[in-house]
Amino acid sequence: MEKQPVSRKRKYELRKRADKQADTRRRIVEATVMFHNTVGPARTTVADICRKAGIQRATFYRHFPDELSLFKECRAFAINERPMPDPDGCLTIADPIRRMRSGLATAYAFYREHEQGMAAIIRDSEVMPVGGGFFQFADRLRDVMAAGWTARGKRHARILAACGHAADFQAWRSLARKQGLSDGEVIQAMVALTVAAAGRS
């Protein structure tokens, strides 16, 4: 039997339906990301998302039948909307202290700009599969900064630990918020810690 061509009207209806579904999906993701960055993932409810997106629960579950699929799309959306700094951006700086200052200055500027969302998501990472991108960034920055030092064995382990502490969002937040240091002063403290770990004065 010869296949009948799809009419122009039918094509238009299919495209319109697909556009509507894409718009609904986008509104769900935007609403979810907004709540994640304010109250945190653990305190975000489906009811909140549906109310913000202007949809029914059945529509929500039709698009996202499980939590993991929603989190994956939210992460992709967030990365596109607020890309994290490139931790390899300071690799070309040979001097370990200058490399560390450069890497931390970029990281801390991002932490300060996105502090509320990062704090909520990292807090909830203990009970939900969120925040992986933040931890991957910090781990890579740690490795890049530590690679600037020529050290082995226990000395290298101490440097790696100091660089890891310096790259950690919570460590920055403790010094910048609780102790009231400027980002420059936090960087100075972290560099001093790493220099001590390296055994250099």
C-alpha positions as CSV (number, residue, x, y, z in Angstrom):
1,M,0.0,0.0,0.0
2,E,1.4,3.4,-1.0
3,K,2.1,5.6,2.0
4,Q,0.1,8.8,2.0
5,P,2.0,12.0,2.4
6,V,1.5,14.0,5.6
7,S,-0.7,17.0,4.9
8,R,0.7,20.5,5.5
9,K,-2.0,21.1,8.1
10,R,-1.0,17.9,9.9
11,K,2.7,18.9,9.9
12,Y,1.8,22.2,11.3
13,E,-0.2,20.6,14.1
14,L,2.6,18.2,15.0
15,R,5.1,21.0,15.1
16,K,2.9,23.1,17.2
17,R,2.4,20.2,19.6
18,A,6.1,19.6,19.8
19,D,6.8,23.2,20.5
20,K,4.2,23.3,23.3
21,Q,5.7,20.2,24.9
22,A,9.2,21.7,24.7
23,D,7.9,24.9,26.3
24,T,6.3,23.0,29.1
25,R,9.5,21.0,29.7
26,R,11.5,24.2,29.7
27,R,9.2,25.8,32.3
28,I,9.5,22.7,34.5
29,V,13.2,22.8,34.4
30,E,13.4,26.6,35.0
31,A,11.1,26.4,37.9
32,T,13.1,23.5,39.4
33,V,16.4,25.3,39.0
34,M,15.0,28.4,40.6
35,F,13.8,26.5,43.7
36,H,17.1,24.5,43.8
37,N,19.0,27.8,44.0
38,T,16.9,29.3,46.7
39,V,15.5,26.7,49.1
40,G,17.6,23.8,47.8
41,P,16.7,20.5,46.1
42,A,15.7,18.7,49.3
43,R,13.1,21.3,50.1
44,T,11.8,21.6,46.6
45,T,8.4,19.8,46.1
46,V,6.6,18.7,43.0
47,A,3.7,20.9,44.1
48,D,6.0,24.0,44.2
49,I,7.3,23.2,40.7
50,C,3.9,22.6,39.2
51,R,2.6,25.9,40.7
52,K,5.5,27.9,39.4
53,A,5.4,26.2,36.0
54,G,1.6,26.5,35.7
55,I,1.0,22.8,35.1
56,Q,-0.7,19.8,36.7
57,R,1.1,17.0,38.5
58,A,0.2,14.5,35.7
59,T,1.9,16.8,33.2
60,F,5.0,17.0,35.4
61,Y,5.3,13.2,35.7
62,R,4.7,12.8,31.9
63,H,7.8,14.8,31.3
64,F,9.9,13.6,34.2
65,P,8.8,10.2,35.6
66,D,11.8,10.0,38.0
67,E,13.9,12.4,40.0
68,L,17.2,11.5,38.3
69,S,15.9,12.5,34.8
70,L,14.9,15.8,36.2
71,F,18.2,16.4,37.9
72,K,20.2,15.6,34.8
73,E,18.2,18.1,32.7
74,C,18.4,20.7,35.4
75,R,22.2,20.3,35.6
76,A,22.5,20.7,31.8
77,F,20.3,23.8,31.9
78,A,22.3,25.3,34.8
79,I,25.7,24.6,33.1
80,N,24.4,26.4,30.0
81,E,23.0,29.3,31.9
82,R,25.9,29.8,34.3
83,P,29.0,27.9,33.0
84,M,31.6,27.3,35.6
85,P,35.1,28.7,35.2
86,D,37.7,26.5,33.4
87,P,39.9,25.1,36.1
88,D,42.6,24.6,33.5
89,G,42.7,28.3,32.8
90,C,45.8,28.8,35.0
91,L,47.7,25.8,33.7
92,T,50.0,28.0,31.5
93,I,51.3,29.8,34.7
94,A,54.5,28.0,35.7
95,D,55.0,29.7,39.1
96,P,53.0,27.7,41.6
97,I,52.0,30.7,43.8
98,R,50.9,32.9,40.8
99,R,49.0,29.9,39.4
100,M,47.3,29.4,42.7
101,R,46.4,33.1,43.0
102,S,45.0,33.1,39.5
103,G,42.9,29.9,39.9
104,L,41.5,30.9,43.3
105,A,40.6,34.5,42.2
106,T,38.5,33.1,39.3
107,A,36.9,30.4,41.6
108,Y,36.1,32.7,44.4
109,A,34.5,35.3,42.1
110,F,32.2,32.5,40.9
111,Y,31.5,31.3,44.4
112,R,30.6,34.8,45.5
113,E,28.3,35.4,42.5
114,H,26.5,32.1,42.9
115,E,26.8,31.6,46.7
116,Q,23.2,31.1,47.6
117,G,22.6,28.4,45.0
118,M,25.8,26.6,45.7
119,A,25.3,26.6,49.4
120,A,21.8,25.1,49.1
121,I,22.8,22.5,46.6
122,I,26.0,21.5,48.4
123,R,24.1,21.2,51.6
124,D,21.6,18.9,50.1
125,S,24.2,16.8,48.3
126,E,24.5,14.8,51.5
127,V,21.0,13.4,50.9
128,M,20.4,13.8,47.2
129,P,22.4,13.1,43.9
130,V,23.1,16.8,43.3
131,G,26.2,19.1,43.3
132,G,28.5,16.8,41.3
133,G,29.6,19.5,39.0
134,F,30.7,21.8,41.8
135,F,32.8,19.0,43.4
136,Q,34.3,18.0,40.0
137,F,35.4,21.6,39.5
138,A,37.0,21.9,42.9
139,D,38.8,18.6,42.5
140,R,40.2,19.6,39.1
141,L,41.2,23.0,40.4
142,R,43.0,21.3,43.3
143,D,44.9,19.1,40.9
144,V,45.9,21.9,38.6
145,M,47.1,24.1,41.5
146,A,49.0,21.2,43.1
147,A,50.7,20.3,39.8
148,G,52.5,23.6,39.9
149,W,54.6,22.4,42.8
150,T,57.5,19.9,42.3
151,A,57.0,17.5,45.2
152,R,56.6,13.9,45.9
153,G,55.5,11.6,48.7
154,K,54.2,13.1,51.9
155,R,55.1,16.6,50.8
156,H,53.0,16.2,47.7
157,A,50.2,14.8,49.8
158,R,50.3,17.9,52.1
159,I,50.3,20.3,49.1
160,L,47.4,18.4,47.5
161,A,45.4,18.6,50.7
162,A,46.1,22.4,51.1
163,C,45.1,23.0,47.5
164,G,42.0,20.9,48.0
165,H,41.1,23.0,51.0
166,A,41.7,26.2,49.1
167,A,39.4,25.1,46.2
168,D,36.6,24.0,48.6
169,F,33.5,26.2,48.5
170,Q,32.8,25.7,52.2
171,A,36.3,26.7,53.1
172,W,36.0,29.9,51.1
173,R,32.6,30.6,52.6
174,S,33.8,30.1,56.2
175,L,36.6,32.6,55.8
176,A,34.8,35.1,53.6
177,R,31.4,35.1,55.4
178,K,31.8,33.8,58.9
179,Q,35.2,35.5,59.4
180,G,34.7,38.5,57.2
181,L,37.8,38.3,55.0
182,S,37.9,39.7,51.5
183,D,38.5,37.3,48.7
184,G,42.0,38.7,48.4
185,E,42.6,37.9,52.1
186,V,41.2,34.4,51.7
187,I,43.6,33.8,48.8
188,Q,46.5,35.1,50.8
189,A,45.6,32.7,53.7
190,M,45.3,29.8,51.4
191,V,48.6,30.5,49.7
192,A,50.3,30.8,53.1
193,L,48.8,27.4,54.1
194,T,50.0,25.8,50.9
195,V,53.5,27.3,51.2
196,A,53.7,26.0,54.7
197,A,52.6,22.5,53.5
198,A,55.3,22.7,50.8
199,G,57.9,23.5,53.4
200,R,58.8,26.8,51.9
201,S,59.0,30.1,53.7
